[in-house]
Amino acid sequence: MEVKQIKIEIRKHHVTPGVNVLDLVIETDEEKLIKQTQHKDDDRAFQNFVKEAVRISKELSFAKKE
């Protein structure tokens, strides 16, 4: 599979105070994935999600070009 473009977007919505709704959108030339999650502000899963998203973004941005 040859991919010329990949787009990763995380949109944060505030539906009710203290609750975060996230839309994770990953789009390539051939596929589009949309996943929605809902977390409370103090939810550890939400904090881990944000840390993982930042880690993966850094890893991709510093990846060696082959």
Buried (B, 14 or more C-beta within 10 A) or exposed (E): EEEEEEEBEBEEEEEEEEBBBBEBBBBBEEEEEEEEBEBEEEBEEBEEBBEEBEEEEEEEEEEEEE
